[in-house]
């Protein structure tokens, strides 16, 4: 992010707000065997995680995206679980940045 601290905080807030929603979409897609929904959510999560160089989350999202593209339903639930775990870890690491940005917005 080019050493732009403001952008880093904004992206952390975006991920903390949008990431859990996208993860719910991916899980719902897996449960309903909706490949398109799963693929879209996984692709979005992959992009969000890539902004932070979060290799584990990017890899997990890429795996789920690939499984959805090929409609390999038997492997999608474990892949979604792995992505959820990786996303939770990333969100935990970014929580201080996202909270800092929310505090600064609240002080305006």
C-alpha positions, 0 to 999 in steps of 0.5 A: 500500500506504498507506506500509506498508513491511512490507506492501510487503515481504510483497507483494514476497516473494509476487510473487517466489515466486508470479510465476515459477510463474504465468508457467510456468503461462501458458506451459504453457497457451499451449503446450497451447492451454489457454485457461482455464489461460492466462487464470487465470495471466495474470489472477493475474499482472495482479493481482500486478503491479498491487499495485506499479503496474507498468504494463508488466507489468499491460498485458502480463498484460491482453493475454495474458488477453484473447487467452486469453479470445478464444482467439487462439492465433497471438498468445499466444506473443509476448504471453507472451514480452512478459509474461515480459520485463515480469515479469522486469524487475519482479522484478529491481526488487523483488529488494532488497525481497524479499531484505530480507524474507527476511533479517528472517524468517531472523533470527527 
